[in-house]
Amino acid sequence: MNELNAEKKTLIVIILTLITMVAEIIAGYLSHSMALFADGWHMGTHALALSLTFLTYVFIRRFSDTTSFVFGTGKFGVLSGFTSSILLGITGIFIIAESFERFLNPLRIGLNEAILIAIIGFFVNLLCIIIMHENEHEHCNHNHSKDYNFKAAYLHILADLMTSVFAIGALFAAKYLGWNFLDPIVGFIGGIVICFWAFRLIKSTTIILLDTETEDLKHEVQENLAAKIKFEELHVWRVSECEFALIGKTNSRHDINNIKSEISNMAKFTLINIESINDTD
C-alpha cells in the first residue's frame, strides 16, 4: 500500500468525521435520540482512532530510513491498528451500556431534527467509505494480508456508516409507526456488531505483536524444500502486516545461499537466517 496516499485519505476523512461528530452529538442531545447521540460519540472515538492512524503514517515515513528498529517500522502500523481496535471495542461497549440505560429510562425524541442530522451523517460516512475503499482492497503478497493501521481506520468508518443506517431506520420507525422502543434496541445491536469487529482486529494484530508462529508459511517452506533440505528447527513469524522473518537449523549440505534465495521468493522476508549444523561440527 502507498502509505503517503493512505495518509492523505485519512486526513480528509478525519476532517469530515470531526464536523459530522459535532453536529450529531449536539442534535442527539437536543433531540433526545439515543441512536443519533451514540452515533455522534461513536464518530468522536473514530476521529481519535483516525488521528492515531494518520500520526502512525507520519512516524513510518519519518523513521523509514533509520536503523534503530531491527525489523523496520512495520509494527508501527500493527500497534496502531491494535490500539484503534481497543478504542473500537470501548465504543461498542459504551453504546451497549447507553442503549440499555435508554431502554429502561426512555426520553421523548425530537424525530424531525434527529432524522435530518442522521441522514447527513450517513452521506458523510458513505463519502468517507468511498475515499478509503480503494486502499482497503490493496493486499500484500502472502495470504492477502492487509495494512492493519488502515484496516482499523476503515472499520471505524464502516461502523459509523452502519450505526447511521441503524439510527435512520429506528428514527423513521419511531416517527411513522410509533416504535420508540426500537431506538435503543438498534443502538444495542450496533454496539454488539462493533465489539465483534473490534475483537477480530485485536486478534489479528495481537498475533503479529507477540511474534506468533506463521504456521501456513512455515509448512509451505518445508514442503517446497523437502527434496533438498530437512530442517532440524524452523521458526517463521510476521514482523509486519506483509513482512516475515525466518530462522532455521539444518544438517543439509546444500548451498545455504541457494536455499535462502528460494525461500525469499515465497514471501517478503526481512530476515532469513539458516544455520548449517554441519558447519559447526
Backbone bond lengths (Angstrom), bond angles and torsions (degrees), N, CA, C in turn:
res aa  C-N    CA-C-N  psi(-1)  N-CA   C-N-CA  omega(-1)  CA-C   N-CA-C  phi
1 M - - - 1.449 - - 1.517 109.50 -
2 N 1.340 117.20 145.41 1.444 122.77 175.98 1.523 108.62 -80.93
3 E 1.359 117.24 104.88 1.457 120.31 -175.05 1.524 111.95 -62.48
4 L 1.340 117.14 -36.02 1.462 119.93 -178.87 1.521 110.25 -66.10
5 N 1.330 116.97 -40.62 1.457 121.51 177.51 1.524 110.46 -64.02
6 A 1.344 116.33 -44.54 1.465 120.88 177.94 1.525 110.63 -63.54
7 E 1.327 116.55 -37.05 1.464 121.19 179.69 1.522 111.17 -62.41
8 K 1.335 117.38 -44.75 1.469 121.72 179.91 1.523 111.37 -65.19
9 K 1.329 115.86 -42.63 1.464 119.60 179.60 1.522 110.69 -64.49
10 T 1.315 116.72 -39.69 1.462 120.62 -179.83 1.517 111.01 -63.80
11 L 1.331 118.02 -40.31 1.467 121.82 179.65 1.527 110.62 -63.09
12 I 1.325 117.08 -42.22 1.470 120.88 178.14 1.527 110.45 -60.98
13 V 1.324 115.40 -44.12 1.460 120.80 -178.57 1.533 110.83 -66.73
14 I 1.345 117.69 -36.05 1.463 121.08 177.99 1.536 110.11 -59.61
15 I 1.322 116.69 -46.26 1.470 121.19 -178.14 1.529 110.62 -62.84
16 L 1.332 116.85 -46.25 1.463 120.58 179.06 1.527 111.27 -63.30
17 T 1.335 116.29 -39.73 1.459 120.89 -178.74 1.523 111.74 -65.88
18 L 1.329 117.18 -42.28 1.466 120.85 -179.38 1.529 111.34 -63.46
19 I 1.324 116.88 -41.97 1.469 120.64 179.72 1.525 110.80 -62.50
20 T 1.330 115.25 -47.11 1.463 119.94 -178.95 1.525 111.34 -68.31
21 M 1.323 117.06 -36.39 1.464 121.38 179.57 1.525 111.03 -57.70
22 V 1.324 116.28 -49.25 1.465 120.87 -178.63 1.527 110.20 -60.44
23 A 1.336 116.81 -44.59 1.473 120.73 -179.02 1.522 111.51 -63.09
24 E 1.336 117.38 -42.36 1.460 120.24 -176.47 1.525 112.04 -72.25
25 I 1.326 118.09 -38.16 1.464 120.45 179.80 1.533 110.18 -64.86
26 I 1.323 116.38 -45.29 1.470 120.20 179.84 1.529 110.55 -64.61
27 A 1.332 116.50 -46.57 1.464 120.16 -178.83 1.525 111.18 -66.58
28 G 1.332 117.61 -39.92 1.456 120.97 179.66 1.519 111.65 -65.05
29 Y 1.337 116.08 -39.80 1.467 120.23 179.36 1.523 111.37 -67.36
30 L 1.325 116.43 -44.80 1.463 120.48 -177.27 1.529 112.44 -71.67
31 S 1.357 116.53 -32.55 1.465 120.18 -177.38 1.527 112.97 -93.10
32 H 1.343 117.33 -7.17 1.475 123.66 -179.35 1.530 112.71 66.04
33 S 1.334 117.14 25.29 1.471 120.04 177.40 1.522 109.82 -88.06
34 M 1.345 116.47 114.91 1.459 120.33 178.90 1.516 110.64 -66.65
35 A 1.338 117.18 -41.08 1.467 120.73 -178.49 1.524 110.61 -61.20
36 L 1.340 116.03 -43.00 1.462 120.23 -179.02 1.520 111.54 -74.00
37 F 1.340 116.83 -41.83 1.462 121.06 179.33 1.530 110.67 -62.46
38 A 1.335 115.79 -44.41 1.465 120.48 178.88 1.518 111.05 -63.92
39 D 1.327 116.11 -38.27 1.457 119.88 179.11 1.524 110.64 -64.96
40 G 1.334 116.44 -36.31 1.461 120.13 178.51 1.521 112.25 -65.57
41 W 1.346 117.05 -47.38 1.464 120.01 177.50 1.519 111.07 -67.59
42 H 1.306 114.72 -32.75 1.460 120.00 174.81 1.519 109.95 -58.25
43 M 1.325 116.54 -44.60 1.457 120.90 178.60 1.526 110.95 -66.56
44 G 1.337 116.56 -29.60 1.454 119.56 178.40 1.521 112.15 -65.02
45 T 1.329 116.26 -45.21 1.469 119.15 177.47 1.522 110.41 -66.32
46 H 1.337 115.78 -32.32 1.464 118.90 177.90 1.519 111.06 -69.18
47 A 1.325 117.03 -36.00 1.463 120.28 176.69 1.524 110.10 -61.56
48 L 1.340 116.21 -39.47 1.461 120.59 176.67 1.526 110.67 -64.97
49 A 1.329 116.18 -45.32 1.462 120.43 -179.92 1.528 111.04 -64.74
50 L 1.316 116.83 -39.87 1.466 120.67 178.82 1.521 110.80 -65.87
51 S 1.331 116.66 -36.20 1.463 120.39 176.31 1.521 110.53 -63.44
52 L 1.333 115.52 -39.53 1.465 120.24 176.36 1.534 110.36 -63.06
53 T 1.326 116.36 -41.35 1.465 121.10 177.34 1.521 110.69 -60.45
54 F 1.337 115.75 -45.70 1.466 121.04 -179.74 1.529 111.13 -61.64
55 L 1.335 116.64 -47.38 1.467 120.38 -179.63 1.525 111.60 -63.55
56 T 1.330 116.60 -33.28 1.464 119.88 178.55 1.521 110.86 -64.01
57 Y 1.319 117.35 -41.96 1.467 120.08 177.25 1.528 110.99 -63.65
58 V 1.332 116.48 -36.02 1.463 120.38 177.29 1.524 109.93 -64.07
59 F 1.351 116.85 -45.06 1.466 121.16 179.55 1.532 111.19 -63.94
60 I 1.334 116.88 -42.18 1.463 120.48 179.84 1.524 110.18 -60.54
61 R 1.329 116.01 -43.38 1.466 120.13 179.56 1.526 110.75 -68.00
62 R 1.346 115.56 -38.35 1.468 120.29 -177.00 1.525 111.67 -67.55
63 F 1.331 117.37 -38.92 1.467 121.21 -174.35 1.527 113.38 -106.83
64 S 1.315 117.11 17.42 1.471 120.61 -176.02 1.526 112.88 -63.17
65 D 1.324 117.27 -27.27 1.467 120.39 -176.55 1.532 113.36 -102.85
66 T 1.321 117.15 2.94 1.459 119.41 -178.12 1.526 111.11 -78.81
67 T 1.322 116.15 154.89 1.466 120.99 177.90 1.541 111.11 -104.18
68 S 1.325 116.67 9.44 1.460 120.96 -177.27 1.517 112.61 -70.60
69 F 1.348 116.80 -25.61 1.460 121.04 -177.40 1.519 109.21 -104.88
70 V 1.330 116.54 117.70 1.461 122.61 -171.62 1.518 111.92 -55.52
71 F 1.335 117.59 -45.66 1.456 121.42 -178.26 1.527 112.52 -105.56
72 G 1.325 117.09 22.17 1.446 120.39 179.58 1.524 111.87 85.14
73 T 1.327 115.77 -167.13 1.468 121.71 -174.94 1.528 112.44 -100.18
74 G 1.315 117.35 15.16 1.460 120.90 -176.25 1.517 114.24 -58.51
75 K 1.332 116.75 -35.63 1.468 118.88 -177.03 1.520 112.62 -76.46
76 F 1.328 118.45 -8.72 1.459 120.31 172.62 1.530 109.11 -56.93
77 G 1.335 115.16 -48.96 1.457 120.35 -178.60 1.516 112.36 -65.67
78 V 1.341 116.63 -38.07 1.460 120.65 179.92 1.526 110.21 -66.40
79 L 1.327 116.57 -43.75 1.462 121.24 179.05 1.528 110.90 -63.52
80 S 1.316 116.25 -40.23 1.461 120.29 177.19 1.526 110.72 -63.79
81 G 1.343 115.77 -42.70 1.454 119.89 178.30 1.523 111.35 -62.09
82 F 1.330 116.76 -40.68 1.465 121.44 178.44 1.532 110.49 -63.01
83 T 1.328 116.65 -46.52 1.458 120.72 -179.85 1.524 111.40 -62.93
84 S 1.329 116.25 -43.00 1.463 120.62 179.02 1.520 111.46 -63.86
85 S 1.329 116.64 -36.33 1.464 119.46 179.74 1.532 110.68 -68.43
86 I 1.343 117.24 -32.19 1.459 120.66 174.22 1.528 109.87 -63.09
87 L 1.332 116.29 -45.42 1.462 121.02 177.75 1.528 110.89 -61.81
88 L 1.323 115.78 -38.86 1.459 120.44 178.48 1.530 110.16 -62.21
89 G 1.336 116.38 -43.25 1.460 120.74 179.09 1.523 112.12 -64.98
90 I 1.344 116.58 -41.16 1.471 120.68 178.11 1.525 110.00 -61.92
91 T 1.335 115.64 -39.63 1.460 120.03 177.54 1.514 111.15 -60.35
92 G 1.332 116.11 -45.64 1.459 120.39 179.39 1.516 111.89 -60.38
93 I 1.339 117.16 -43.50 1.466 121.66 179.40 1.532 110.64 -64.19
94 F 1.333 116.40 -40.96 1.469 121.29 178.09 1.528 111.15 -60.83
95 I 1.319 116.42 -44.25 1.465 120.38 -179.28 1.533 110.57 -65.55
96 I 1.329 116.72 -40.95 1.470 120.38 178.20 1.526 110.65 -61.16
97 A 1.333 116.73 -46.56 1.467 121.27 -178.38 1.524 111.59 -64.15
98 E 1.326 116.65 -45.67 1.460 120.86 -179.12 1.528 111.67 -66.77
99 S 1.323 116.18 -37.88 1.465 119.91 179.10 1.526 110.80 -65.74
100 F 1.327 116.53 -39.64 1.456 120.72 178.49 1.525 110.45 -64.64
101 E 1.334 115.76 -42.04 1.468 120.21 178.18 1.528 110.57 -63.37
102 R 1.317 117.15 -42.15 1.473 121.04 -179.77 1.526 111.76 -69.55
103 F 1.324 116.90 -29.53 1.470 119.95 177.06 1.536 110.17 -67.19
104 L 1.336 116.42 -38.84 1.463 121.00 179.84 1.525 111.62 -76.39
105 N 1.319 116.37 -32.52 1.469 121.26 -178.32 1.529 109.74 -129.01
106 P 1.341 117.14 76.41 1.469 120.98 -175.65 1.531 112.20 -69.06
107 L 1.343 114.50 150.06 1.456 121.62 176.32 1.531 108.95 -121.79
108 R 1.311 116.22 156.06 1.460 120.42 177.46 1.523 109.11 -70.32
109 I 1.334 116.14 131.14 1.468 121.89 -175.76 1.523 110.62 -100.31
110 G 1.339 117.04 131.17 1.464 121.14 171.29 1.524 108.82 -79.73
111 L 1.310 116.45 90.32 1.462 121.27 -165.40 1.520 113.65 -67.50
112 N 1.322 118.55 -43.78 1.470 120.64 -175.24 1.526 111.37 -61.41
113 E 1.331 116.23 -46.19 1.469 119.76 -179.98 1.530 110.72 -66.33
114 A 1.337 115.27 -42.35 1.461 119.52 -178.21 1.518 111.83 -64.24
115 I 1.332 117.32 -41.24 1.467 121.63 -179.97 1.524 110.51 -63.44
116 L 1.325 117.12 -42.80 1.465 121.15 -179.07 1.525 111.10 -60.30
117 I 1.327 116.53 -49.37 1.461 119.97 -178.28 1.524 110.84 -67.58
118 A 1.340 117.32 -37.49 1.462 120.61 179.84 1.523 111.17 -62.75
119 I 1.325 116.80 -39.35 1.466 120.69 178.69 1.524 110.39 -66.41
120 I 1.328 116.27 -41.85 1.468 119.82 176.96 1.529 110.12 -60.48
121 G 1.332 115.77 -44.51 1.459 120.31 178.07 1.514 112.22 -60.37
122 F 1.322 116.60 -38.91 1.458 120.89 178.76 1.530 111.06 -60.20
123 F 1.312 117.13 -47.42 1.466 119.70 -177.47 1.534 111.97 -69.50
124 V 1.324 116.82 -32.41 1.464 119.39 175.20 1.528 109.98 -65.18
125 N 1.336 116.00 -45.11 1.466 120.18 178.51 1.522 111.07 -63.13
126 L 1.315 116.82 -39.83 1.462 120.67 178.99 1.525 110.46 -63.00
127 L 1.321 116.44 -41.11 1.465 120.83 177.64 1.526 110.24 -62.85
128 C 1.333 117.38 -41.44 1.465 121.17 179.05 1.527 111.20 -63.70
129 I 1.333 116.65 -40.38 1.464 120.81 178.39 1.523 110.29 -62.38
130 I 1.322 116.85 -42.20 1.473 121.00 178.98 1.532 110.08 -62.54
131 I 1.331 116.61 -41.51 1.463 121.13 -179.70 1.528 111.06 -62.40
132 M 1.339 116.26 -40.74 1.458 121.11 -173.75 1.525 113.81 -92.24
133 H 1.324 117.19 -10.32 1.468 121.35 -170.65 1.526 112.77 -60.71
134 E 1.327 117.50 -43.26 1.467 121.02 -175.54 1.515 111.57 -61.02
135 N 1.346 117.19 -45.84 1.462 120.33 -179.91 1.511 112.07 -67.37
136 E 1.333 117.37 -33.70 1.462 120.85 -177.74 1.509 111.40 -62.15
137 H 1.329 118.74 -27.75 1.459 120.85 -176.76 1.520 113.59 -100.55
138 E 1.347 116.83 15.16 1.454 119.94 170.15 1.520 108.13 -88.33
139 H 1.340 116.33 134.80 1.460 120.80 -173.79 1.525 111.13 -119.12
140 C 1.332 114.02 161.96 1.449 120.35 171.02 1.519 108.04 -84.07
141 N 1.319 116.80 -179.97 1.456 120.68 -172.96 1.517 113.73 -76.83
142 H 1.325 118.17 -34.97 1.461 119.91 -172.19 1.519 111.70 -107.98
143 N 1.343 115.66 119.54 1.463 122.37 176.87 1.526 113.58 58.55
144 H 1.342 116.52 27.97 1.464 121.21 173.43 1.530 112.59 54.88
145 S 1.317 117.47 40.20 1.456 120.57 178.61 1.522 109.82 -68.93
146 K 1.337 116.47 151.57 1.449 119.84 -173.82 1.516 111.97 -118.78
147 D 1.330 114.25 167.31 1.451 121.74 171.41 1.527 106.11 -75.28
148 Y 1.356 117.66 103.80 1.455 120.62 -174.16 1.520 111.81 -69.42
149 N 1.311 117.52 -24.73 1.460 120.83 174.79 1.525 109.67 -61.60
150 F 1.334 115.86 -50.15 1.466 120.77 179.13 1.522 110.89 -71.85
151 K 1.344 116.41 -35.49 1.464 120.83 178.80 1.519 110.74 -58.98
152 A 1.330 116.78 -43.10 1.464 120.68 179.47 1.523 110.80 -63.35
153 A 1.343 116.39 -43.69 1.464 119.94 178.36 1.521 110.97 -61.91
154 Y 1.330 115.71 -41.75 1.466 120.70 -179.86 1.531 110.69 -63.14
155 L 1.336 117.05 -41.22 1.462 120.78 179.80 1.529 111.35 -66.22
156 H 1.323 116.69 -36.21 1.457 119.39 176.90 1.533 110.66 -60.69
157 I 1.324 116.59 -45.14 1.460 120.26 -179.88 1.529 110.65 -69.34
158 L 1.325 117.09 -38.77 1.463 120.78 178.07 1.529 110.24 -63.16
159 A 1.320 116.63 -39.33 1.461 120.61 176.79 1.523 110.50 -64.29
160 D 1.340 116.33 -39.29 1.463 120.06 175.64 1.525 111.06 -59.74
161 L 1.326 115.98 -45.63 1.463 120.49 -179.54 1.529 110.29 -60.99
162 M 1.335 115.87 -42.99 1.460 120.12 -179.16 1.524 111.23 -63.67
163 T 1.333 117.42 -45.63 1.462 119.84 -179.19 1.524 111.38 -67.63
164 S 1.338 117.18 -30.36 1.465 120.41 175.39 1.528 110.72 -64.54
165 V 1.326 116.12 -43.81 1.461 120.76 178.02 1.531 110.35 -62.39
166 F 1.323 115.86 -45.31 1.466 120.51 178.99 1.526 110.92 -61.21
167 A 1.333 115.88 -43.26 1.465 120.08 -178.30 1.520 110.96 -63.58
168 I 1.327 117.13 -43.68 1.469 121.23 179.65 1.526 110.30 -62.07
169 G 1.328 116.36 -45.57 1.464 120.08 179.56 1.516 111.81 -61.27
170 A 1.330 116.74 -43.01 1.460 120.96 -179.23 1.521 111.65 -66.72
171 L 1.318 116.35 -40.22 1.459 120.33 -179.30 1.529 111.84 -67.84
172 F 1.328 117.67 -39.82 1.466 120.80 177.46 1.535 110.73 -66.68
173 A 1.338 115.86 -38.09 1.463 119.97 178.04 1.523 110.73 -64.78
174 A 1.321 116.04 -37.48 1.465 119.86 178.16 1.528 111.23 -69.62
175 K 1.326 116.34 -37.41 1.470 120.93 -176.47 1.525 112.39 -71.61
176 Y 1.342 116.47 -45.28 1.464 119.56 -171.89 1.528 113.77 -101.44
177 L 1.345 117.72 -18.92 1.462 120.05 -179.39 1.528 112.89 -116.35
178 G 1.334 114.96 -9.11 1.455 118.54 -179.03 1.520 113.61 76.03
179 W 1.319 117.19 17.06 1.469 121.34 -177.07 1.534 110.23 -88.07
180 N 1.304 116.99 67.77 1.465 119.94 -179.44 1.526 112.40 -64.85
181 F 1.327 116.16 -26.37 1.463 120.71 -179.56 1.523 112.51 -64.57
182 L 1.347 115.75 -19.69 1.461 119.51 -175.90 1.526 112.03 -70.81
183 D 1.323 116.89 -26.78 1.474 121.29 -177.41 1.532 111.54 -58.26
184 P 1.337 120.69 -54.28 1.472 119.48 178.56 1.528 113.44 -70.27
185 I 1.334 117.06 -30.01 1.463 119.53 178.42 1.526 110.53 -64.80
186 V 1.323 115.84 -42.98 1.462 120.78 178.08 1.527 110.47 -63.38
187 G 1.330 116.82 -40.78 1.462 120.24 176.65 1.521 111.60 -61.20
188 F 1.330 116.36 -39.91 1.458 122.07 179.49 1.528 111.07 -63.40
189 I 1.334 116.72 -46.02 1.473 121.20 179.51 1.530 110.65 -63.33
190 G 1.334 115.32 -43.18 1.462 119.40 178.54 1.515 112.24 -60.55
191 G 1.336 116.68 -39.95 1.463 120.61 178.71 1.514 112.23 -63.11
192 I 1.339 116.88 -38.89 1.467 120.92 178.82 1.527 110.84 -64.30
193 V 1.331 116.21 -44.86 1.467 120.18 179.71 1.525 110.95 -62.01
194 I 1.327 116.64 -41.93 1.466 121.37 179.31 1.527 110.97 -62.49
195 C 1.331 116.62 -41.99 1.470 120.65 178.22 1.529 110.85 -62.88
196 F 1.321 116.58 -36.92 1.467 120.77 178.43 1.523 110.80 -64.26
197 W 1.334 116.36 -45.57 1.468 119.78 177.59 1.526 110.59 -60.74
198 A 1.328 116.16 -42.81 1.463 120.72 -179.19 1.522 110.91 -61.54
199 F 1.324 116.74 -43.20 1.463 120.96 -179.30 1.527 111.02 -60.48
200 R 1.325 116.87 -43.73 1.473 120.51 -179.32 1.524 110.94 -63.25
201 L 1.325 116.66 -41.07 1.468 119.86 -179.10 1.524 110.80 -71.56
202 I 1.316 117.43 -38.36 1.476 120.77 175.95 1.520 109.85 -59.39
203 K 1.316 116.84 -44.26 1.461 121.61 -179.74 1.531 111.22 -61.84
204 S 1.335 116.78 -44.87 1.468 121.12 -177.91 1.526 111.98 -64.65
205 T 1.327 116.63 -43.21 1.469 119.69 -177.82 1.527 112.10 -75.56
206 T 1.339 117.06 -33.82 1.463 120.28 179.66 1.528 111.18 -62.52
207 I 1.323 116.13 -37.28 1.465 120.89 178.85 1.527 111.01 -56.66
208 I 1.322 116.70 -40.06 1.471 121.10 -179.27 1.520 110.78 -77.11
209 L 1.326 117.34 -42.94 1.459 120.72 -177.70 1.527 112.26 -63.83
210 L 1.327 117.26 -29.96 1.465 121.07 -179.35 1.530 112.82 -95.17
211 D 1.340 116.82 8.84 1.471 121.67 177.78 1.528 111.63 55.32
212 T 1.322 116.12 46.41 1.462 121.01 179.05 1.524 110.89 -71.47
213 E 1.316 116.71 142.08 1.465 122.16 -179.79 1.532 110.75 -58.09
214 T 1.345 115.79 131.99 1.465 121.00 176.18 1.520 108.23 -91.73
215 E 1.322 115.94 90.87 1.461 121.72 -169.75 1.525 113.24 -64.21
216 D 1.336 118.30 -40.08 1.467 119.92 -176.42 1.521 112.03 -64.34
217 L 1.349 116.48 -44.07 1.463 119.65 178.45 1.531 110.89 -70.17
218 K 1.305 117.53 -35.81 1.456 122.05 176.69 1.532 110.44 -59.37
219 H 1.328 116.86 -46.78 1.463 120.89 178.98 1.527 111.35 -65.57
220 E 1.337 116.11 -35.96 1.468 120.15 178.03 1.526 110.67 -62.43
221 V 1.330 116.85 -43.40 1.466 121.19 178.32 1.524 110.32 -62.32
222 Q 1.317 116.71 -45.73 1.466 120.80 -178.67 1.524 111.68 -63.93
223 E 1.318 117.46 -43.39 1.463 121.19 -177.73 1.527 112.04 -68.57
224 N 1.323 116.72 -43.47 1.471 120.26 -177.82 1.518 112.93 -68.44
225 L 1.341 116.66 -25.86 1.467 119.88 -177.56 1.531 112.55 -108.71
226 A 1.340 116.36 10.00 1.470 120.73 -175.03 1.524 112.52 -57.57
227 A 1.331 117.41 -34.30 1.465 121.01 -177.39 1.531 112.10 -76.27
228 K 1.319 117.40 -16.70 1.466 120.61 -175.03 1.525 113.72 -110.69
229 I 1.328 115.19 -33.12 1.459 117.75 -169.73 1.530 110.38 -147.80
230 K 1.321 115.63 143.46 1.451 121.68 173.95 1.518 108.00 -118.54
231 F 1.317 115.84 121.96 1.457 120.44 -178.39 1.532 110.19 -84.86
232 E 1.311 116.56 127.97 1.453 121.58 172.55 1.530 110.07 -78.41
233 E 1.314 114.67 -28.04 1.469 121.05 177.40 1.522 107.70 -152.81
234 L 1.347 116.77 136.64 1.465 120.03 -178.61 1.531 109.44 -149.08
235 H 1.325 115.23 130.16 1.467 120.96 176.38 1.523 108.85 -131.78
236 V 1.333 116.01 130.56 1.465 122.27 178.02 1.524 107.73 -131.77
237 W 1.333 117.39 129.94 1.464 120.23 -179.91 1.527 109.69 -149.06
238 R 1.316 114.11 161.75 1.472 120.20 178.66 1.532 109.99 -83.44
239 V 1.324 115.54 139.12 1.463 119.99 172.38 1.530 110.29 -109.52
240 S 1.333 116.85 -7.19 1.458 123.77 172.88 1.527 106.62 -161.05
241 E 1.344 116.81 -172.11 1.454 119.15 -179.82 1.525 111.92 -61.81
242 C 1.322 117.00 -34.87 1.461 121.31 -171.97 1.519 114.30 -119.32
243 E 1.323 118.41 -3.85 1.454 121.28 -173.77 1.527 111.44 -116.63
244 F 1.340 115.19 150.32 1.453 121.12 -175.19 1.525 110.67 -130.07
245 A 1.338 114.26 163.65 1.463 121.53 172.34 1.522 107.58 -130.54
246 L 1.327 116.53 148.87 1.465 121.76 -178.97 1.518 109.80 -138.08
247 I 1.321 115.63 133.02 1.464 122.60 173.46 1.522 107.53 -131.62
248 G 1.333 116.48 131.50 1.453 119.27 -178.83 1.520 113.08 -149.56
249 K 1.327 115.11 164.40 1.461 122.80 174.65 1.518 108.21 -129.46
250 T 1.330 116.37 140.53 1.454 121.01 -178.99 1.525 110.51 -146.72
251 N 1.331 115.60 154.84 1.469 119.59 173.82 1.520 110.87 -105.48
252 S 1.328 116.48 12.32 1.471 121.55 -179.81 1.523 110.48 -69.90
253 R 1.347 115.35 149.06 1.466 120.38 177.55 1.527 111.76 -100.48
254 H 1.329 117.12 9.36 1.459 119.98 175.67 1.532 110.13 -67.45
255 D 1.315 114.91 158.77 1.464 121.13 178.37 1.538 108.76 -63.94
256 I 1.313 116.89 115.90 1.466 121.30 -177.48 1.523 111.31 -62.91
257 N 1.313 117.60 -35.34 1.469 120.45 -179.03 1.531 111.11 -63.58
258 N 1.339 116.90 -38.68 1.466 119.98 177.04 1.527 110.87 -66.73
259 I 1.323 115.49 -38.71 1.466 120.24 177.70 1.530 109.97 -61.96
260 K 1.324 116.63 -44.86 1.468 121.09 178.98 1.526 111.19 -61.19
261 S 1.333 115.63 -39.49 1.460 120.21 179.95 1.527 111.22 -62.63
262 E 1.339 116.67 -41.60 1.464 120.46 178.34 1.529 110.99 -65.60
263 I 1.312 116.43 -40.85 1.468 120.21 -179.79 1.524 110.94 -64.43
264 S 1.324 115.96 -39.60 1.467 119.78 -177.34 1.520 112.62 -64.85
265 N 1.335 117.88 -18.85 1.461 121.50 177.77 1.529 112.85 -82.43
266 M 1.323 117.38 -9.92 1.469 121.51 -176.99 1.518 112.48 -85.90
267 A 1.322 117.40 -26.95 1.458 122.39 -179.41 1.522 107.92 -166.38
268 K 1.321 116.77 178.30 1.457 121.27 179.49 1.529 108.86 -89.91
269 F 1.331 116.09 107.41 1.464 121.80 -178.55 1.528 110.54 -105.72
270 T 1.330 116.26 135.34 1.465 120.82 171.88 1.525 110.75 -94.46
271 L 1.343 116.67 -16.70 1.459 121.51 178.55 1.521 109.88 -148.92
272 I 1.345 116.17 128.24 1.463 122.15 170.43 1.526 106.49 -131.39
273 N 1.314 115.44 108.36 1.463 120.84 -177.20 1.530 108.21 -123.38
274 I 1.349 115.74 108.26 1.458 121.04 -179.41 1.519 108.71 -118.72
275 E 1.315 116.28 121.41 1.459 122.12 -179.72 1.523 109.51 -99.37
276 S 1.326 116.71 126.74 1.443 121.61 175.56 1.527 109.65 -87.40
277 I 1.327 116.44 115.87 1.455 120.29 -178.40 1.519 111.48 -62.54
278 N 1.326 116.95 -32.08 1.476 120.97 179.79 1.512 111.58 -62.97
279 D 1.359 114.82 -32.63 1.473 117.58 -177.80 1.516 112.13 -70.29
280 T 1.349 115.98 -20.44 1.474 119.01 -177.54 1.512 112.55 -94.43
281 D 1.387 116.98 -6.90 1.471 119.96 179.94 1.532 110.78 -73.56
